[in-house]
Amino acid sequence: MHFGTQFTGKLAPNQSINYYTFGWSAAWDVSWMVIPTTAGTGAQVQCTVSTQLSGTTITYWIQVKNLTSATLNIQGRYAVLNA
Protein backbone atom coordinates (compact mmCIF):
# COMPACT_ATOMS: atom_id res chain seq x y z
CA MET A 1 0.00 0.00 0.00
CA HIS A 2 1.20 3.51 -0.68
CA PHE A 3 -0.22 6.99 -0.13
CA GLY A 4 0.24 10.45 -1.58
CA THR A 5 -1.17 13.86 -2.39
CA GLN A 6 -2.28 14.27 -6.01
CA PHE A 7 -3.52 17.88 -5.94
CA THR A 8 -3.97 20.95 -3.76
CA GLY A 9 -6.37 23.81 -4.28
CA LYS A 10 -8.46 26.61 -2.88
CA LEU A 11 -12.26 26.77 -2.93
CA ALA A 12 -14.30 29.94 -2.52
CA PRO A 13 -17.44 29.77 -0.36
CA ASN A 14 -19.92 27.21 -1.79
CA GLN A 15 -17.71 26.68 -4.87
CA SER A 16 -17.50 23.38 -6.75
CA ILE A 17 -14.49 22.35 -8.82
CA ASN A 18 -13.60 19.30 -10.92
CA TYR A 19 -10.18 17.69 -10.90
CA TYR A 20 -8.98 14.81 -13.04
CA THR A 21 -5.96 12.57 -12.93
CA PHE A 22 -5.08 9.98 -15.56
CA GLY A 23 -2.82 7.05 -16.26
CA TRP A 24 -3.62 5.01 -13.14
CA SER A 25 -3.29 1.25 -13.54
CA ALA A 26 -6.64 -0.51 -13.89
CA ALA A 27 -5.18 -3.32 -11.75
CA TRP A 28 -4.90 -1.00 -8.73
CA ASP A 29 -7.61 -0.35 -6.15
CA VAL A 30 -7.34 3.37 -5.41
CA SER A 31 -9.18 5.21 -2.65
CA TRP A 32 -9.58 9.01 -2.90
CA MET A 33 -10.00 11.51 -0.05
CA VAL A 34 -10.32 15.29 -0.14
CA ILE A 35 -9.11 16.91 3.08
CA PRO A 36 -9.73 20.54 4.10
CA THR A 37 -6.43 22.00 5.30
CA THR A 38 -7.65 25.41 6.48
CA ALA A 39 -7.42 25.48 10.27
CA GLY A 40 -10.18 26.76 12.52
CA THR A 41 -12.99 26.96 9.96
CA GLY A 42 -15.13 23.93 10.78
CA ALA A 43 -14.44 23.09 7.15
CA GLN A 44 -16.70 20.68 5.31
CA VAL A 45 -16.33 19.39 1.77
CA GLN A 46 -18.27 16.98 -0.38
CA CYS A 47 -16.39 14.73 -2.80
CA THR A 48 -17.65 12.57 -5.66
CA VAL A 49 -15.35 10.28 -7.67
CA SER A 50 -16.11 8.97 -11.17
CA THR A 51 -13.94 6.73 -13.34
CA GLN A 52 -13.22 6.27 -17.03
CA LEU A 53 -11.48 3.07 -18.20
CA SER A 54 -9.22 3.34 -21.26
CA GLY A 55 -7.47 0.07 -22.06
CA THR A 56 -5.35 -0.76 -19.03
CA THR A 57 -5.52 2.67 -17.38
CA ILE A 58 -8.13 4.65 -15.47
CA THR A 59 -8.86 8.36 -15.37
CA TYR A 60 -10.37 9.56 -12.09
CA TRP A 61 -12.73 12.57 -12.14
CA ILE A 62 -13.00 14.11 -8.67
CA GLN A 63 -15.67 16.73 -8.00
CA VAL A 64 -15.21 18.72 -4.80
CA LYS A 65 -17.72 21.13 -3.24
CA ASN A 66 -17.10 23.56 -0.39
CA LEU A 67 -20.14 23.28 1.91
CA THR A 68 -19.27 26.34 3.99
CA SER A 69 -19.36 30.12 3.67
CA ALA A 70 -15.57 30.38 4.13
CA THR A 71 -12.70 30.01 1.64
CA LEU A 72 -10.93 26.66 2.11
CA ASN A 73 -7.61 25.13 1.15
CA ILE A 74 -7.83 21.45 0.25
CA GLN A 75 -5.64 18.46 -0.58
CA GLY A 76 -6.67 15.56 -2.82
CA ARG A 77 -5.09 12.44 -1.32
CA TYR A 78 -5.00 8.87 -2.54
CA ALA A 79 -4.22 5.42 -1.18
CA VAL A 80 -3.30 2.59 -3.54
CA LEU A 81 -4.52 -0.45 -1.64
CA ASN A 82 -2.98 -3.30 -3.65
CA ALA A 83 0.10 -2.05 -5.49
N, CA, C and O atoms as CSV, one atom per row, in Angstrom:
chain,resi,resn,atom,element,x,y,z
A,1,MET,N,N,0.847,-1.170,0.000
A,1,MET,CA,C,0.000,0.000,0.000
A,1,MET,C,C,0.892,1.232,0.000
A,1,MET,O,O,1.914,1.272,0.684
A,2,HIS,N,N,0.496,2.235,-0.773
A,2,HIS,CA,C,1.198,3.511,-0.676
A,2,HIS,C,C,0.201,4.670,-0.781
A,2,HIS,O,O,-0.900,4.530,-1.315
A,3,PHE,N,N,0.628,5.811,-0.255
A,3,PHE,CA,C,-0.221,6.993,-0.126
A,3,PHE,C,C,0.452,8.186,-0.774
A,3,PHE,O,O,1.661,8.177,-1.006
A,4,GLY,N,N,-0.338,9.220,-1.068
A,4,GLY,CA,C,0.245,10.448,-1.576
A,4,GLY,C,C,-0.786,11.544,-1.720
A,4,GLY,O,O,-1.979,11.334,-1.501
A,5,THR,N,N,-0.305,12.719,-2.092
A,5,THR,CA,C,-1.166,13.860,-2.393
A,5,THR,C,C,-1.099,14.114,-3.892
A,5,THR,O,O,-0.015,14.327,-4.436
A,6,GLN,N,N,-2.238,14.095,-4.562
A,6,GLN,CA,C,-2.283,14.273,-6.007
A,6,GLN,C,C,-2.501,15.729,-6.402
A,6,GLN,O,O,-1.973,16.177,-7.419
A,7,PHE,N,N,-3.282,16.482,-5.599
A,7,PHE,CA,C,-3.522,17.883,-5.939
A,7,PHE,C,C,-3.804,18.692,-4.679
A,7,PHE,O,O,-4.200,18.155,-3.645
A,8,THR,N,N,-3.588,19.988,-4.796
A,8,THR,CA,C,-3.972,20.948,-3.762
A,8,THR,C,C,-4.769,22.052,-4.446
A,8,THR,O,O,-4.643,22.264,-5.653
A,9,GLY,N,N,-5.581,22.746,-3.677
A,9,GLY,CA,C,-6.371,23.809,-4.282
A,9,GLY,C,C,-7.013,24.698,-3.239
A,9,GLY,O,O,-6.851,24.503,-2.035
A,10,LYS,N,N,-7.739,25.667,-3.729
A,10,LYS,CA,C,-8.460,26.611,-2.883
A,10,LYS,C,C,-9.874,26.726,-3.437
A,10,LYS,O,O,-10.068,26.869,-4.645
A,11,LEU,N,N,-10.860,26.661,-2.544
A,11,LEU,CA,C,-12.258,26.771,-2.931
A,11,LEU,C,C,-12.888,27.981,-2.266
A,11,LEU,O,O,-12.777,28.159,-1.053
A,12,ALA,N,N,-13.546,28.810,-3.059
A,12,ALA,CA,C,-14.305,29.937,-2.524
A,12,ALA,C,C,-15.544,29.401,-1.802
A,12,ALA,O,O,-15.874,28.224,-1.952
A,13,PRO,N,N,-16.224,30.225,-1.034
A,13,PRO,CA,C,-17.437,29.774,-0.361
A,13,PRO,C,C,-18.430,29.145,-1.341
A,13,PRO,O,O,-18.747,29.729,-2.378
A,14,ASN,N,N,-18.915,27.948,-1.000
A,14,ASN,CA,C,-19.921,27.211,-1.790
A,14,ASN,C,C,-19.490,26.878,-3.216
A,14,ASN,O,O,-20.335,26.532,-4.042
A,15,GLN,N,N,-18.219,26.971,-3.521
A,15,GLN,CA,C,-17.709,26.680,-4.866
A,15,GLN,C,C,-17.559,25.181,-5.077
A,15,GLN,O,O,-17.244,24.438,-4.147
A,16,SER,N,N,-17.790,24.747,-6.317
A,16,SER,CA,C,-17.495,23.380,-6.753
A,16,SER,C,C,-16.399,23.451,-7.805
A,16,SER,O,O,-16.316,24.408,-8.574
A,17,ILE,N,N,-15.563,22.425,-7.826
A,17,ILE,CA,C,-14.494,22.355,-8.824
A,17,ILE,C,C,-14.288,20.892,-9.193
A,17,ILE,O,O,-14.490,19.998,-8.371
A,18,ASN,N,N,-13.882,20.657,-10.448
A,18,ASN,CA,C,-13.600,19.304,-10.924
A,18,ASN,C,C,-12.108,19.143,-11.163
A,18,ASN,O,O,-11.475,19.984,-11.800
A,19,TYR,N,N,-11.560,18.063,-10.649
A,19,TYR,CA,C,-10.176,17.686,-10.902
A,19,TYR,C,C,-10.189,16.372,-11.670
A,19,TYR,O,O,-11.139,15.596,-11.573
A,20,TYR,N,N,-9.130,16.128,-12.432
A,20,TYR,CA,C,-8.977,14.810,-13.038
A,20,TYR,C,C,-7.515,14.412,-12.972
A,20,TYR,O,O,-6.617,15.254,-12.950
A,21,THR,N,N,-7.304,13.120,-12.940
A,21,THR,CA,C,-5.960,12.571,-12.928
A,21,THR,C,C,-5.996,11.279,-13.737
A,21,THR,O,O,-6.914,10.475,-13.577
A,22,PHE,N,N,-5.013,11.075,-14.597
A,22,PHE,CA,C,-5.083,9.982,-15.564
A,22,PHE,C,C,-3.840,9.106,-15.512
A,22,PHE,O,O,-2.821,9.467,-14.923
A,23,GLY,N,N,-3.955,7.951,-16.142
A,23,GLY,CA,C,-2.820,7.046,-16.263
A,23,GLY,C,C,-2.660,6.080,-15.099
A,23,GLY,O,O,-1.598,5.477,-14.945
A,24,TRP,N,N,-3.687,5.923,-14.281
A,24,TRP,CA,C,-3.625,5.009,-13.143
A,24,TRP,C,C,-3.895,3.589,-13.625
A,24,TRP,O,O,-4.793,3.368,-14.438
A,25,SER,N,N,-3.131,2.637,-13.133
A,25,SER,CA,C,-3.293,1.246,-13.540
A,25,SER,C,C,-4.687,0.732,-13.184
A,25,SER,O,O,-5.165,0.926,-12.066
A,26,ALA,N,N,-5.326,0.078,-14.141
A,26,ALA,CA,C,-6.644,-0.506,-13.890
A,26,ALA,C,C,-6.557,-1.679,-12.920
A,26,ALA,O,O,-7.577,-2.099,-12.373
A,27,ALA,N,N,-5.361,-2.212,-12.696
A,27,ALA,CA,C,-5.177,-3.323,-11.753
A,27,ALA,C,C,-5.135,-2.853,-10.302
A,27,ALA,O,O,-5.233,-3.668,-9.385
A,28,TRP,N,N,-4.991,-1.546,-10.086
A,28,TRP,CA,C,-4.903,-1.004,-8.729
A,28,TRP,C,C,-6.286,-0.676,-8.182
A,28,TRP,O,O,-7.180,-0.274,-8.926
A,29,ASP,N,N,-6.452,-0.851,-6.878
A,29,ASP,CA,C,-7.615,-0.354,-6.153
A,29,ASP,C,C,-7.179,0.939,-5.474
A,29,ASP,O,O,-6.338,0.921,-4.575
A,30,VAL,N,N,-7.753,2.062,-5.906
A,30,VAL,CA,C,-7.341,3.374,-5.406
A,30,VAL,C,C,-8.503,4.004,-4.645
A,30,VAL,O,O,-9.635,4.041,-5.127
A,31,SER,N,N,-8.203,4.489,-3.467
A,31,SER,CA,C,-9.176,5.211,-2.647
A,31,SER,C,C,-8.804,6.690,-2.640
A,31,SER,O,O,-7.636,7.039,-2.463
A,32,TRP,N,N,-9.805,7.566,-2.833
A,32,TRP,CA,C,-9.581,9.012,-2.898
A,32,TRP,C,C,-10.207,9.701,-1.705
A,32,TRP,O,O,-11.303,9.338,-1.279
A,33,MET,N,N,-9.513,10.701,-1.159
A,33,MET,CA,C,-10.002,11.509,-0.052
A,33,MET,C,C,-9.682,12.964,-0.345
A,33,MET,O,O,-8.603,13.271,-0.850
A,34,VAL,N,N,-10.601,13.858,-0.036
A,34,VAL,CA,C,-10.323,15.288,-0.144
A,34,VAL,C,C,-10.389,15.847,1.272
A,34,VAL,O,O,-11.406,15.728,1.956
A,35,ILE,N,N,-9.283,16.462,1.700
A,35,ILE,CA,C,-9.108,16.905,3.077
A,35,ILE,C,C,-9.025,18.428,3.109
A,35,ILE,O,O,-8.175,19.008,2.434
A,36,PRO,N,N,-9.904,19.098,3.893
A,36,PRO,CA,C,-9.734,20.537,4.099
A,36,PRO,C,C,-8.493,20.784,4.953
A,36,PRO,O,O,-8.299,20.117,5.970
A,37,THR,N,N,-7.662,21.722,4.555
A,37,THR,CA,C,-6.427,21.999,5.298
A,37,THR,C,C,-6.420,23.389,5.915
A,37,THR,O,O,-5.395,23.824,6.441
A,38,THR,N,N,-7.537,24.087,5.860
A,38,THR,CA,C,-7.649,25.409,6.476
A,38,THR,C,C,-8.036,25.215,7.942
A,38,THR,O,O,-9.086,24.647,8.243
A,39,ALA,N,N,-7.192,25.685,8.839
A,39,ALA,CA,C,-7.423,25.482,10.271
A,39,ALA,C,C,-8.503,26.419,10.801
A,39,ALA,O,O,-8.650,27.549,10.337
A,40,GLY,N,N,-9.251,25.924,11.778
A,40,GLY,CA,C,-10.176,26.761,12.524
A,40,GLY,C,C,-11.428,27.194,11.798
A,40,GLY,O,O,-12.060,28.164,12.215
A,41,THR,N,N,-11.821,26.513,10.719
A,41,THR,CA,C,-12.988,26.961,9.961
A,41,THR,C,C,-14.197,26.052,10.133
A,41,THR,O,O,-15.286,26.394,9.673
A,42,GLY,N,N,-14.035,24.905,10.781
A,42,GLY,CA,C,-15.126,23.926,10.781
A,42,GLY,C,C,-15.405,23.464,9.364
A,42,GLY,O,O,-16.553,23.228,8.986
A,43,ALA,N,N,-14.346,23.340,8.591
A,43,ALA,CA,C,-14.438,23.085,7.151
A,43,ALA,C,C,-15.181,21.787,6.854
A,43,ALA,O,O,-15.025,20.781,7.545
A,44,GLN,N,N,-15.991,21.848,5.808
A,44,GLN,CA,C,-16.700,20.680,5.313
A,44,GLN,C,C,-16.664,20.691,3.796
A,44,GLN,O,O,-16.937,21.709,3.160
A,45,VAL,N,N,-16.322,19.541,3.224
A,45,VAL,CA,C,-16.326,19.394,1.774
A,45,VAL,C,C,-17.087,18.136,1.395
A,45,VAL,O,O,-17.191,17.190,2.176
A,46,GLN,N,N,-17.613,18.146,0.189
A,46,GLN,CA,C,-18.268,16.978,-0.380
A,46,GLN,C,C,-17.437,16.556,-1.582
A,46,GLN,O,O,-16.980,17.395,-2.358
A,47,CYS,N,N,-17.245,15.252,-1.730
A,47,CYS,CA,C,-16.385,14.730,-2.796
A,47,CYS,C,C,-17.101,13.591,-3.506
A,47,CYS,O,O,-17.655,12.696,-2.868
A,48,THR,N,N,-17.083,13.636,-4.847
A,48,THR,CA,C,-17.647,12.570,-5.662
A,48,THR,C,C,-16.585,12.125,-6.664
A,48,THR,O,O,-15.967,12.959,-7.326
A,49,VAL,N,N,-16.372,10.821,-6.776
A,49,VAL,CA,C,-15.347,10.282,-7.673
A,49,VAL,C,C,-16.019,9.460,-8.769
A,49,VAL,O,O,-16.847,8.593,-8.490
A,50,SER,N,N,-15.653,9.743,-10.017
A,50,SER,CA,C,-16.108,8.972,-11.166
A,50,SER,C,C,-14.874,8.424,-11.880
A,50,SER,O,O,-13.776,8.961,-11.742
A,51,THR,N,N,-15.067,7.352,-12.642
A,51,THR,CA,C,-13.936,6.730,-13.339
A,51,THR,C,C,-14.226,6.571,-14.822
A,51,THR,O,O,-15.377,6.494,-15.252
A,52,GLN,N,N,-13.134,6.525,-15.593
A,52,GLN,CA,C,-13.217,6.265,-17.027
A,52,GLN,C,C,-12.097,5.294,-17.376
A,52,GLN,O,O,-10.920,5.629,-17.242
A,53,LEU,N,N,-12.455,4.093,-17.822
A,53,LEU,CA,C,-11.482,3.074,-18.202
A,53,LEU,C,C,-11.076,3.277,-19.652
A,53,LEU,O,O,-11.923,3.471,-20.525
A,54,SER,N,N,-9.750,3.228,-19.905
A,54,SER,CA,C,-9.221,3.339,-21.262
A,54,SER,C,C,-8.115,2.306,-21.406
A,54,SER,O,O,-6.968,2.562,-21.040
A,55,GLY,N,N,-8.459,1.149,-21.935
A,55,GLY,CA,C,-7.471,0.067,-22.063
A,55,GLY,C,C,-7.095,-0.469,-20.698
A,55,GLY,O,O,-7.921,-1.055,-19.997
A,56,THR,N,N,-5.831,-0.262,-20.322
A,56,THR,CA,C,-5.350,-0.763,-19.032
A,56,THR,C,C,-5.162,0.353,-18.004
A,56,THR,O,O,-4.578,0.133,-16.943
A,57,THR,N,N,-5.661,1.554,-18.321
A,57,THR,CA,C,-5.516,2.668,-17.380
A,57,THR,C,C,-6.880,3.276,-17.057
A,57,THR,O,O,-7.854,3.110,-17.790
A,58,ILE,N,N,-6.906,3.984,-15.936
A,58,ILE,CA,C,-8.126,4.646,-15.467
A,58,ILE,C,C,-7.856,6.130,-15.297
A,58,ILE,O,O,-6.795,6.537,-14.823
A,59,THR,N,N,-8.844,6.937,-15.696
A,59,THR,CA,C,-8.862,8.362,-15.372
A,59,THR,C,C,-9.876,8.546,-14.250
A,59,THR,O,O,-11.006,8.065,-14.341
A,60,TYR,N,N,-9.472,9.239,-13.199
A,60,TYR,CA,C,-10.368,9.559,-12.093
A,60,TYR,C,C,-10.811,11.011,-12.234
A,60,TYR,O,O,-9.988,11.903,-12.438
A,61,TRP,N,N,-12.118,11.240,-12.125
A,61,TRP,CA,C,-12.726,12.571,-12.144
A,61,TRP,C,C,-13.221,12.822,-10.727
A,61,TRP,O,O,-14.063,12.077,-10.226
A,62,ILE,N,N,-12.715,13.851,-10.084
A,62,ILE,CA,C,-13.000,14.108,-8.675
A,62,ILE,C,C,-13.668,15.479,-8.558
A,62,ILE,O,O,-13.039,16.509,-8.799
A,63,GLN,N,N,-14.938,15.477,-8.189
A,63,GLN,CA,C,-15.675,16.728,-8.005
A,63,GLN,C,C,-15.693,17.054,-6.517
A,63,GLN,O,O,-16.049,16.213,-5.692
A,64,VAL,N,N,-15.306,18.283,-6.184
A,64,VAL,CA,C,-15.209,18.722,-4.796
A,64,VAL,C,C,-16.086,19.955,-4.621
A,64,VAL,O,O,-16.058,20.870,-5.445
A,65,LYS,N,N,-16.869,19.972,-3.537
A,65,LYS,CA,C,-17.716,21.129,-3.243
A,65,LYS,C,C,-17.451,21.607,-1.823
A,65,LYS,O,O,-17.433,20.816,-0.881
A,66,ASN,N,N,-17.246,22.913,-1.684
A,66,ASN,CA,C,-17.103,23.564,-0.389
A,66,ASN,C,C,-18.509,23.777,0.164
A,66,ASN,O,O,-19.315,24.474,-0.452
A,67,LEU,N,N,-18.813,23.185,1.320
A,67,LEU,CA,C,-20.141,23.275,1.910
A,67,LEU,C,C,-20.266,24.407,2.919
A,67,LEU,O,O,-21.270,24.494,3.627
A,68,THR,N,N,-19.267,25.273,2.996
A,68,THR,CA,C,-19.269,26.342,3.987
A,68,THR,C,C,-19.291,27.712,3.319
A,68,THR,O,O,-19.225,27.833,2.096
A,69,SER,N,N,-19.386,28.739,4.161
A,69,SER,CA,C,-19.357,30.118,3.667
A,69,SER,C,C,-17.977,30.744,3.840
A,69,SER,O,O,-17.846,31.968,3.844
A,70,ALA,N,N,-16.957,29.914,3.982
A,70,ALA,CA,C,-15.570,30.378,4.126
A,70,ALA,C,C,-14.727,29.823,2.983
A,70,ALA,O,O,-15.046,28.768,2.434
A,71,THR,N,N,-13.658,30.520,2.620
A,71,THR,CA,C,-12.700,30.014,1.645
A,71,THR,C,C,-11.866,28.918,2.300
A,71,THR,O,O,-11.420,29.065,3.438
A,72,LEU,N,N,-11.657,27.813,1.574
A,72,LEU,CA,C,-10.935,26.659,2.113
A,72,LEU,C,C,-9.761,26.277,1.232
A,72,LEU,O,O,-9.830,26.398,0.009
A,73,ASN,N,N,-8.690,25.818,1.846
A,73,ASN,CA,C,-7.613,25.130,1.150
A,73,ASN,C,C,-7.879,23.637,1.289
A,73,ASN,O,O,-8.343,23.173,2.331
A,74,ILE,N,N,-7.580,22.889,0.230
A,74,ILE,CA,C,-7.827,21.445,0.247
A,74,ILE,C,C,-6.626,20.685,-0.295
A,74,ILE,O,O,-5.772,21.245,-0.982
A,75,GLN,N,N,-6.581,19.402,0.029
A,75,GLN,CA,C,-5.642,18.459,-0.578
A,75,GLN,C,C,-6.436,17.263,-1.080
A,75,GLN,O,O,-7.333,16.775,-0.392
A,76,GLY,N,N,-6.109,16.790,-2.278
A,76,GLY,CA,C,-6.667,15.557,-2.822
A,76,GLY,C,C,-5.654,14.452,-2.577
A,76,GLY,O,O,-4.573,14.447,-3.168
A,77,ARG,N,N,-6.007,13.517,-1.705
A,77,ARG,CA,C,-5.087,12.443,-1.323
A,77,ARG,C,C,-5.584,11.106,-1.840
A,77,ARG,O,O,-6.782,10.908,-2.041
A,78,TYR,N,N,-4.649,10.194,-2.051
A,78,TYR,CA,C,-5.000,8.867,-2.536
A,78,TYR,C,C,-4.295,7.798,-1.722
A,78,TYR,O,O,-3.268,8.050,-1.092
A,79,ALA,N,N,-4.863,6.601,-1.745
A,79,ALA,CA,C,-4.217,5.418,-1.177
A,79,ALA,C,C,-4.372,4.306,-2.213
A,79,ALA,O,O,-5.491,3.967,-2.598
A,80,VAL,N,N,-3.267,3.746,-2.659
A,80,VAL,CA,C,-3.300,2.587,-3.544
A,80,VAL,C,C,-3.253,1.364,-2.633
A,80,VAL,O,O,-2.262,1.127,-1.942
A,81,LEU,N,N,-4.329,0.599,-2.642
A,81,LEU,CA,C,-4.517,-0.455,-1.643
A,81,LEU,C,C,-3.821,-1.760,-1.993
A,81,LEU,O,O,-3.552,-2.562,-1.099
A,82,ASN,N,N,-3.522,-1.996,-3.264
A,82,ASN,CA,C,-2.982,-3.298,-3.651
A,82,ASN,C,C,-1.809,-3.226,-4.621
A,82,ASN,O,O,-1.612,-4.147,-5.413
A,83,ALA,N,N,-1.039,-2.167,-4.574
A,83,ALA,CA,C,0.101,-2.054,-5.494
A,83,ALA,C,C,1.315,-2.771,-4.951
A,83,ALA,O,O,2.365,-2.780,-5.594
